């Protein structure tokens, strides 16, 4: 009898603990990476199928309207054209660079986003929704026939030792049940629209959310790239000529050189796990030497940022 009572007590305590954790505001991580895939699938007269792989990541803070925001960047867009019949052309790849700034408001129980070239707050996620409520905010403005997505249930997801609340929405066509998770995003991405059917024929998927060593959330989308950091160079370079990195591979020192005169530029090196391993700030020159120091051999991603824009990314190889 005592054993049964003890077991019941443990179960009650577990339920109460989970309930308490889901009623605590869980902000977006200060250091995180969101792997996202897009799939353009136009299956009509001239079929065209193209996949896009990239990641969002947090890099530093910025001050907007006297409030602190996390700076969000998109990087390393990899394009895989499965097939595309003339005269169809696939949509342009999502641009690499500064995507905007994110702010958690624990008092309002909401997350806001400021897009580039503006200082206006846009509602990104509203965590006050209950069953029967309609999805709102910028991620809701993307429906065929203006269908509204309605919350049909709420539950919780265990993420990095904490229970975070999850909102499940009614399915409207396309066999997709949308959901959002507090401090993680939606099953469509971080700032991607949550929709019933993609009117631009582009499906969007959150693959995972992680930091350098821990996977916070892994979706059930079977990405061919997986949760690993995409390390190819970004397609959008904001210079008249792409900076040259030589030698590459290197074992001791490499040099980045450009015709562009950098102003307060920042050079960041990220390893294949998404961890920032080296950063050089506030340099103003056309050339900079990058020393290996104690970095182990392997593949790295170089990110060159100037004036709040990622102006170049480059894959680096360090060899022994």
C-alpha positions as CSV (number, residue, x, y, z in Angstrom):
1,X,0.0,0.0,0.0
2,X,2.8,2.4,0.9
3,X,4.5,1.6,-2.4
4,X,1.4,2.4,-4.4
5,X,1.0,5.7,-2.5
6,X,4.6,6.6,-3.1
7,X,4.2,5.9,-6.9
8,X,1.1,8.0,-7.0
9,X,2.9,10.8,-5.2
10,X,5.8,10.7,-7.7
11,X,3.3,10.9,-10.6
12,X,1.5,13.8,-9.1
13,X,4.8,15.6,-8.5
14,X,5.9,15.0,-12.1
15,X,2.7,16.4,-13.5
16,X,2.9,19.5,-11.2
17,X,6.5,20.1,-12.1
18,X,5.7,20.0,-15.9
19,X,2.7,22.3,-15.3
20,X,4.8,24.8,-13.4
21,X,7.5,24.8,-16.0
22,X,5.0,25.5,-18.8
23,X,3.6,28.4,-16.9
24,X,7.1,30.0,-16.7
25,X,8.1,32.2,-19.7
26,X,10.8,30.6,-21.7
27,X,12.6,33.1,-24.0
28,X,14.5,32.3,-27.2
29,X,18.1,31.2,-26.5
30,X,20.8,33.8,-26.5
31,X,23.0,31.6,-28.7
32,X,21.1,29.4,-31.1
33,X,20.9,28.1,-34.7
34,X,17.8,27.2,-36.5
35,X,18.2,24.8,-39.5
36,X,15.5,25.5,-42.1
37,X,14.7,23.8,-45.5
38,X,12.6,25.2,-48.3
39,X,11.1,23.0,-51.0
40,X,9.8,24.6,-54.2
41,X,7.5,22.1,-55.9
42,X,5.7,23.4,-59.0
43,X,4.0,20.3,-60.6
44,X,2.0,21.8,-63.4
45,X,2.7,22.3,-67.1
46,X,6.4,22.9,-66.7
47,X,7.4,21.1,-63.5
48,X,10.1,22.6,-61.3
49,X,11.5,21.2,-58.1
50,X,14.2,23.0,-56.1
51,X,15.4,22.6,-52.5
52,X,17.1,25.3,-50.4
53,X,19.0,24.6,-47.2
54,X,20.2,27.3,-44.7
55,X,20.3,28.4,-41.1
56,X,19.4,31.3,-38.9
57,X,21.7,32.2,-36.0
58,X,21.9,34.7,-33.2
59,X,24.9,37.0,-33.4
60,X,25.0,39.7,-30.7
61,X,22.5,42.3,-29.5
62,X,21.3,45.6,-30.8
63,X,19.4,48.5,-29.2
64,X,16.1,49.5,-30.9
65,X,13.8,52.0,-29.2
66,X,15.7,51.7,-26.0
67,X,15.1,47.9,-25.9
68,X,17.6,45.1,-26.3
69,X,17.0,42.8,-29.3
70,X,18.8,39.6,-30.5
71,X,20.3,40.1,-34.0
72,X,19.2,37.3,-36.3
73,X,21.1,36.4,-39.4
74,X,20.5,34.0,-42.3
75,X,23.5,32.3,-43.8
76,X,24.9,29.7,-46.2
77,X,21.9,29.2,-48.5
78,X,22.6,26.0,-50.4
79,X,20.5,25.4,-53.6
80,X,19.8,22.0,-55.0
81,X,17.9,22.0,-58.3
82,X,16.2,18.6,-58.5
83,X,14.7,19.3,-61.9
84,X,13.3,22.3,-63.6
85,X,11.8,22.3,-67.1
86,X,12.1,25.3,-69.4
87,X,10.7,28.0,-69.4
88,X,10.1,27.8,-65.6
89,X,12.6,29.5,-63.4
90,X,12.8,28.7,-59.6
91,X,12.4,31.5,-57.1
92,X,15.5,33.3,-56.0
93,X,17.2,31.8,-53.0
94,X,16.6,33.5,-49.6
95,X,19.2,36.2,-49.1
96,X,22.0,35.7,-46.7
97,X,22.6,38.4,-44.2
98,X,20.9,40.3,-41.5
99,X,17.3,39.1,-41.2
100,X,16.1,41.3,-38.4
101,X,16.0,41.6,-34.6
102,X,14.1,39.5,-32.1
103,X,12.8,40.6,-28.7
104,X,11.1,38.5,-25.9
105,X,8.5,40.3,-23.8
106,X,8.0,38.2,-20.7
107,X,5.4,40.7,-19.3
108,X,3.2,40.6,-22.4
109,X,4.0,36.9,-22.9
110,X,4.9,37.6,-26.6
111,X,7.9,37.7,-29.0
112,X,8.4,40.6,-31.4
113,X,10.5,41.0,-34.5
114,X,11.9,44.1,-36.2
115,X,12.7,43.7,-39.9
116,X,15.7,45.4,-41.6
117,X,15.4,49.1,-42.4
118,X,12.7,49.7,-39.9
119,X,12.3,50.2,-36.1
120,X,8.7,49.0,-35.9
121,X,7.8,46.0,-33.7
122,X,5.9,43.3,-35.4
123,X,4.2,40.5,-33.4
124,X,5.9,37.3,-34.1
125,X,4.5,34.9,-31.5
126,X,1.7,35.3,-29.0
127,X,1.9,32.8,-26.1
128,X,-1.5,33.9,-24.6
129,X,-3.5,31.8,-27.1
130,X,-6.0,29.2,-25.8
131,X,-8.0,26.5,-27.4
132,X,-10.4,28.1,-29.9
133,X,-8.3,31.2,-30.4
134,X,-7.0,32.2,-33.8
135,X,-3.3,32.5,-34.8
136,X,-2.2,36.1,-35.1
137,X,0.9,38.1,-35.8
138,X,3.1,38.3,-38.9
139,X,3.4,34.5,-39.3
140,X,-0.4,34.3,-39.8
141,X,-0.6,36.5,-42.8
142,X,-0.2,33.9,-45.5
143,X,-3.3,31.9,-46.1
144,X,-5.3,30.8,-49.2
145,X,-8.8,32.1,-49.1
146,X,-8.0,33.8,-45.8
147,X,-8.6,30.7,-43.7
148,X,-7.7,31.3,-40.1
149,X,-5.7,28.7,-38.1
150,X,-7.4,27.8,-34.8
151,X,-5.8,26.3,-31.8
152,X,-7.2,22.8,-31.3
153,X,-5.1,21.7,-28.3
154,X,-2.1,22.7,-26.2
155,X,0.6,20.4,-24.6
156,X,4.2,20.7,-23.6
157,X,7.6,19.6,-25.1
158,X,10.6,18.7,-23.0
159,X,13.5,20.9,-24.3
160,X,16.9,20.9,-22.6
161,X,15.4,19.8,-19.3
162,X,12.5,22.2,-19.3
163,X,8.9,21.8,-20.5
164,X,7.9,24.4,-23.0
165,X,4.3,25.0,-24.1
166,X,3.2,23.9,-27.6
167,X,0.1,25.1,-29.5
168,X,-1.4,22.8,-32.1
169,X,-3.5,24.2,-34.9
170,X,-6.3,22.7,-37.0
171,X,-5.3,21.2,-40.3
172,X,-6.6,23.0,-43.4
173,X,-5.5,21.1,-46.4
174,X,-2.1,19.8,-47.5
175,X,-2.0,17.3,-44.6
176,X,-0.1,19.6,-42.3
177,X,-0.9,20.2,-38.7
178,X,0.9,23.5,-37.8
179,X,2.3,24.1,-34.3
180,X,4.4,26.6,-32.5
181,X,6.6,26.1,-29.5
182,X,7.5,28.7,-27.0
183,X,11.0,30.1,-27.5
184,X,11.7,27.7,-30.4
185,X,9.5,28.7,-33.4
186,X,7.0,26.8,-35.5
187,X,7.3,23.7,-37.6
188,X,7.8,26.0,-40.6
189,X,10.8,27.8,-39.3
190,X,11.7,30.8,-37.1
191,X,10.1,33.8,-38.9
192,X,8.5,31.8,-41.7
193,X,4.7,32.1,-42.3
194,X,2.5,29.4,-40.8
195,X,0.1,28.5,-43.6
196,X,-2.5,26.0,-44.7
197,X,-1.1,25.8,-48.3
198,X,1.9,27.6,-49.8
199,X,0.5,29.9,-52.4
200,X,4.0,30.3,-53.8
201,X,4.5,26.5,-54.1
202,X,7.3,26.7,-51.5
203,X,7.0,24.4,-48.5
204,X,9.0,25.5,-45.5
205,X,10.3,23.2,-42.7
206,X,12.1,23.7,-39.4
207,X,14.7,20.9,-39.2
208,X,16.0,21.7,-35.8
209,X,16.9,24.3,-33.2
210,X,20.3,23.9,-31.5
211,X,23.3,25.6,-30.1
212,X,27.0,24.5,-30.5
213,X,26.6,21.3,-28.5
214,X,22.9,20.7,-27.7
215,X,20.0,20.0,-30.0
216,X,17.1,21.8,-28.3
217,X,14.5,20.5,-30.7
218,X,14.5,18.1,-33.6
219,X,11.5,18.0,-35.9
220,X,10.2,15.0,-37.8
221,X,11.0,16.5,-41.2
222,X,13.5,14.2,-42.9
223,X,16.0,16.7,-44.3
224,X,18.7,15.3,-46.5
225,X,21.2,17.7,-44.9
226,X,20.0,17.0,-41.3
227,X,20.7,19.2,-38.3
228,X,24.3,19.9,-39.2
229,X,25.5,23.4,-40.0
230,X,25.4,24.2,-43.7
231,X,28.9,25.3,-44.5
232,X,28.8,26.4,-48.2
233,X,29.3,30.0,-49.1
234,X,26.2,32.2,-49.3
235,X,24.8,33.2,-52.7
236,X,24.5,36.9,-52.0
237,X,27.7,38.8,-51.7
238,X,27.4,42.5,-51.1
239,X,30.7,43.5,-52.6
240,X,31.7,44.2,-56.1
241,X,34.2,41.4,-55.9
242,X,34.2,38.5,-53.5
243,X,37.0,38.7,-50.9
244,X,39.7,36.1,-51.6
245,X,41.0,33.8,-48.9
246,X,44.4,32.3,-49.5
247,X,45.8,29.8,-48.9
248,X,42.8,27.6,-48.4
249,X,43.3,25.0,-47.0
250,X,46.0,26.3,-44.6
251,X,47.9,25.0,-41.6
252,X,49.3,28.1,-40.0
253,X,48.0,31.3,-41.5
254,X,45.6,32.5,-44.2
255,X,44.8,35.9,-45.5
256,X,41.5,37.6,-46.5
257,X,41.9,40.3,-49.1
258,X,39.4,42.4,-51.0
259,X,39.2,45.5,-53.2
260,X,36.6,46.7,-50.7
261,X,37.7,49.0,-47.9
262,X,36.2,47.5,-44.7
263,X,34.7,49.8,-42.0
264,X,34.4,48.5,-38.5
265,X,34.1,45.0,-39.9
266,X,33.8,41.8,-37.9
267,X,35.2,38.4,-38.9
268,X,33.8,35.3,-37.2
269,X,34.9,31.7,-37.4
270,X,32.3,29.0,-36.7
271,X,33.1,25.3,-36.5
272,X,31.0,22.4,-37.9
273,X,29.0,22.2,-34.7
274,X,27.9,25.8,-34.9
275,X,30.2,27.0,-32.2
276,X,31.9,30.4,-32.5
277,X,35.7,29.7,-32.1
278,X,37.3,32.9,-33.2
279,X,36.2,36.5,-33.7
280,X,38.1,39.6,-34.9
281,X,36.2,42.9,-34.4
282,X,36.5,46.5,-35.6
283,X,39.1,46.1,-38.3
284,X,39.4,48.8,-41.1
285,X,41.5,47.5,-43.9
286,X,41.3,45.7,-47.2
287,X,43.4,42.8,-45.9
288,X,43.6,40.8,-42.6
289,X,45.7,37.8,-41.6
290,X,43.9,35.0,-39.8
291,X,46.1,32.7,-37.7
292,X,45.2,29.1,-36.8
293,X,46.3,29.4,-33.2
294,X,45.0,26.3,-31.4
295,X,42.2,25.4,-33.7
296,X,42.1,21.7,-34.6
297,X,42.1,20.6,-38.2
298,X,38.6,20.5,-39.9
299,X,36.1,22.5,-41.9
300,X,35.0,26.0,-40.6
301,X,32.7,28.7,-41.8
302,X,34.1,32.3,-42.1
303,X,31.5,35.0,-41.7
304,X,32.5,38.6,-42.7
305,X,30.1,41.3,-41.4
306,X,30.2,45.0,-42.0
307,X,27.5,47.6,-41.2
308,X,25.1,45.0,-39.8
309,X,25.2,42.9,-43.0
310,X,26.9,39.6,-43.7
311,X,28.8,40.6,-46.8
312,X,30.6,37.3,-47.4
313,X,30.8,33.8,-46.1
314,X,33.5,31.3,-47.0
315,X,34.3,27.7,-46.2
316,X,37.8,27.3,-44.6
317,X,39.8,24.1,-44.3
318,X,42.5,23.7,-41.7
319,X,44.9,20.9,-42.2
320,X,47.8,19.5,-40.2
